[in-house]
Amino acid sequence: MSARQKSRWKQVLKRWAIYPLLGGLHLFSWMPMRWISALAKGLGWLLFWIPNPMRKVAQANLRAVYPTLSSRQQRQRLKSVLQHNAQSILELGPMWYWPQSKLVGVIREVHGQDYLQQAYARGKGVLLLGPHIGNWELAGIYAAIHYPTTIMYRPPNLPGLDPVMRHARTRFGSSLVATDLRGLRQLIQALHANQVSALLPDQDAGKNGVHAPFMGIPARTMTLVSKLLQKTEAECLMLIAVRHPQGGFVVHLLPTDRAALASPDSVEAACALNQAVEHCIALAPGQYLWTYRRFRGLPVGTKSVY
């Protein structure tokens, strides 16, 4: 098969893959959370025992960032990570299709709400940083329900999924902006207009980032947060929604060291950003997205985690 034919078949598969995916999302949106949790535990158990890329990446990450854990503790953490990762995927149905009343009903507790209220009352805008822990979709929904919110997002690899995702994430009044120069300008405008802006701060920044320690390992870290804080007077908070052992979610709003995050020294700012993410991870280590290859592009001479 020629390269052109392979490319054409790939596009065809992408076009048709959207239908079973959307069908699955609708199916899970009809289920109560306890059913989804039970299914996710079963799926996570399978991912733990059957060799697969997710398990391989998570195992490598956990060994690198928690070197002092015993073999038994590593296995327990790995199983927890895979189960929570499966749960994040299955929970997309409720997150994208449930009405506001049902979504608010799964939030058991909110810690640090005063931080957000006080920051917003200053009238200078609030930048919320939501790492990949627990259910970051619900974290964004929480912000959108309570405040005028602008969220930076990256379009999915499946083009047919983009309008569905956009509708799901904007149905409570939030605005979405792309991860490009135009999106950056819109985010700054939103902060100047005293809106709440949100972004995911813990993705591999590629060549646009700087290396800074993350869980003890140099990771390519974004400089976007420091640039936004330098160009505005916005406050900055961490926002996560983690799963409660007895069901439902707990929302945490955590203060940050704004001065360090806004440092003109990009490495110093990146170090502060990673430390803020680490504080979030400490609240629920098994719920972090350790299946993501966070430690790509290590400095020359550094042994690869993978």
Secondary structure as GFF3:
##gff-version 3
##sequence-region A 1 306
A	DSSP	alpha_helix	3	29	.	.	.	ID=ss1
A	DSSP	alpha_helix	33	49	.	.	.	ID=ss2
A	DSSP	alpha_helix	53	65	.	.	.	ID=ss3
A	DSSP	alpha_helix	71	90	.	.	.	ID=ss4
A	DSSP	alpha_helix	92	97	.	.	.	ID=ss5
A	DSSP	alpha_helix	100	105	.	.	.	ID=ss6
A	DSSP	beta_strand	107	111	.	.	.	ID=ss7
A	DSSP	alpha_helix	113	121	.	.	.	ID=ss8
A	DSSP	beta_strand	126	129	.	.	.	ID=ss9
A	DSSP	alpha_helix	136	146	.	.	.	ID=ss10
A	DSSP	beta_strand	149	153	.	.	.	ID=ss11
A	DSSP	three_ten_helix	159	161	.	.	.	ID=ss12
A	DSSP	alpha_helix	162	170	.	.	.	ID=ss13
A	DSSP	beta_strand	175	178	.	.	.	ID=ss14
A	DSSP	alpha_helix	181	192	.	.	.	ID=ss15
A	DSSP	beta_strand	196	199	.	.	.	ID=ss16
A	DSSP	three_ten_helix	206	208	.	.	.	ID=ss17
A	DSSP	beta_strand	210	214	.	.	.	ID=ss18
A	DSSP	beta_strand	217	221	.	.	.	ID=ss19
A	DSSP	alpha_helix	224	231	.	.	.	ID=ss20
A	DSSP	beta_strand	235	243	.	.	.	ID=ss21
A	DSSP	beta_strand	249	255	.	.	.	ID=ss22
A	DSSP	alpha_helix	258	261	.	.	.	ID=ss23
A	DSSP	alpha_helix	266	283	.	.	.	ID=ss24
A	DSSP	three_ten_helix	285	287	.	.	.	ID=ss25
###
